[in-house]
């Protein structure tokens, strides 16, 4: 039996709770200001909170 690697995707909200104490590499999309084009960005963050109803997360920069 093998365990999932550190590079695997976190896919369900329960996994966010499971790994919230660990820094996570996050890829996300933002809108460029003044345009309708999207920009993909990434970084290492810690999860601050999850709002399951709003389907939103709050992240902070990892140390």
Buried (B, 14 or more C-beta within 10 A) or exposed (E): EEEEEEEEEBEEEEEBEEEBEEBBEBEEEEEEEEEEEEEEEEEEBBBEEBEEEEEEBEBEEBE
